[in-house]
Amino acid sequence: MKVIVCDNYDEMSKKAYEVMKPVLKDGAVIALATGTSPIGLYKCMAEDYKKGNVSYKNIRSVNLDEYVGQGVGDEQSYVEFMRRNLFNNIDIDLKNTDLPNGKAADLEKEVERYNKKLAENPIDIQVLGIGSNGHIGFNEPGTAFDSLTHVVDLTANTIKDNSRFFKSIDEVPKKALSMGIKNVMNAKKIVMVVNGANKAKAVKAMIEGRVTTDCPASILQLHPDCTVVLDKEAASLLTK
């Protein structure tokens, strides 16, 4: 695991894009995350596209997760997040983008579909953030390291953290579809972006703690090509 500490959010985002850019070639499969941490990275991707330095016409994307009951047209859905913050700002064909379908009539069939999609389209680079409880995707503490895409009951901690995006905590979905930890670890390359003092404890557990399902992100210590890009606040509890 390579750890890069940056002075601020903008520097963090630019450094993460430096890690990602060499992968952005025709035929690449990129796996994306939502949340506030990667927004700056997506801005860098869009800016470099507008300069004519990269094209996404022949790049495919998949996403980590989606709320159950949310989808196209729902403001807080992850598909709409991705369109606002990235897809609408680059030349990617929406037919080449895929997220778990939170509105699927049969969630177990959707889980099977998504796992098949991931098996047939090996991920070249996986973008990650981390939850304040150490989750990656919606793989909450206690999730098995060999898990594949599954339906998740969100913890009270995650529901509280995500309530800032909704009018009230009661509107936050209680379930989600998420890639499993094994799906994430199958990526050839991983780049994680983390900012803010509220993530410092999770970052310390991930990087300096033992590998345990109590901190799902700690499994990244075992990935052969994982780069974690932090701002100073997120890195504030690290001792190494």
SULBELMO-V354831 format. One record per pair of residues at least 12 apart in sequence whose ideal C-beta (glycine too) atoms are under 6 Angstrom apart, sorted by the first residue. I is the first residue (numbers start at 1). J is the second residue. D is the distance in Angstrom with one decimal. If there is no record, write none. Layout:
I|J|D, I|J|D
//
This chain:
1|221|5.4, 1|226|5.0, 2|227|4.6, 3|228|5.0, 4|229|4.8, 5|230|5.2, 5|235|4.5, 6|231|5.5, 8|231|5.8, 9|40|5.8, 9|195|5.0, 9|231|5.6, 12|193|6.0, 12|195|5.9, 12|229|5.2, 12|231|4.9, 13|40|2.9, 13|41|4.9, 13|44|5.5, 14|44|5.9, 15|229|5.1, 16|41|4.7, 16|191|5.4, 16|193|4.8, 16|229|4.6, 17|41|5.7, 17|44|3.9, 19|191|4.7, 19|227|5.0, 20|125|5.9, 20|191|5.7, 23|124|5.1, 23|125|4.5, 24|54|5.1, 26|58|4.0, 28|59|5.1, 28|124|4.7, 29|60|5.0, 29|121|4.9, 29|123|5.3, 29|124|5.3, 30|61|5.1, 30|125|5.5, 31|62|5.0, 31|123|4.5, 31|126|4.2, 32|61|5.7, 32|63|5.1, 32|127|5.2, 33|64|5.1, 33|127|4.8, 33|128|5.5, 33|129|5.1, 34|78|4.7, 34|81|4.8, 35|129|4.6, 37|129|4.1, 37|193|4.7, 37|194|5.9, 37|195|5.7, 38|127|5.6, 38|193|5.5, 39|85|5.5, 41|193|5.8, 42|85|4.8, 42|86|4.2, 46|89|3.8, 46|90|5.6, 49|90|4.6, 55|91|5.9, 56|90|4.8, 56|91|5.4, 56|92|3.9, 57|91|5.4, 60|96|4.5, 61|97|4.8, 62|98|5.0, 63|99|4.0, 64|137|4.2, 64|179|5.1, 65|137|5.0, 65|138|4.9, 65|176|5.4, 65|178|4.1, 66|78|4.8, 66|99|5.0, 66|100|4.5, 66|102|4.2, 66|177|5.3, 67|102|5.2, 67|173|4.0, 67|176|5.2, 68|102|5.1, 68|173|5.8, 68|175|4.0, 68|176|5.9, 69|102|5.8, 69|173|5.6, 70|102|4.5, 71|102|5.2, 71|103|4.1, 76|165|5.5, 78|99|6.0, 79|99|5.1, 100|114|5.2, 100|177|3.6, 107|151|5.3, 111|149|5.1, 114|149|4.6, 115|148|5.1, 115|149|4.8, 118|183|5.4, 123|187|4.0, 124|188|5.4, 125|189|4.5, 126|184|5.8, 126|187|3.6, 126|190|4.7, 127|191|5.9, 128|192|4.2, 130|194|5.4, 130|202|5.3, 130|217|5.1, 132|161|5.9, 132|198|5.6, 132|199|6.0, 132|202|5.6, 133|157|5.1, 134|202|4.6, 134|205|5.7, 134|215|3.6, 134|216|5.6, 134|217|5.0, 135|216|5.4, 136|216|5.5, 136|217|4.9, 137|178|4.3, 137|179|5.1, 138|152|4.5, 138|176|4.5, 138|178|3.7, 139|181|5.2, 139|216|4.8, 140|155|5.1, 141|214|5.3, 142|213|5.5, 143|216|5.5, 145|181|5.1, 145|219|5.4, 146|182|5.1, 147|180|3.4, 147|181|5.2, 147|182|6.0, 148|180|4.1, 148|182|5.7, 148|183|5.8, 149|179|5.3, 149|180|5.6, 150|180|5.8, 152|176|4.9, 152|178|5.1, 153|175|5.9, 154|174|5.8, 159|172|4.9, 181|219|6.0, 189|225|4.7, 190|223|5.7, 190|226|4.2, 191|227|5.1, 192|228|4.6, 193|229|5.2, 194|230|5.1, 194|234|4.4, 195|231|4.3, 195|234|5.4, 196|233|5.5, 196|234|5.8, 197|233|4.3, 199|234|4.8, 200|234|5.7, 200|236|5.0, 200|237|4.5, 203|234|5.2, 204|237|4.3, 204|238|6.0, 206|218|5.2
//
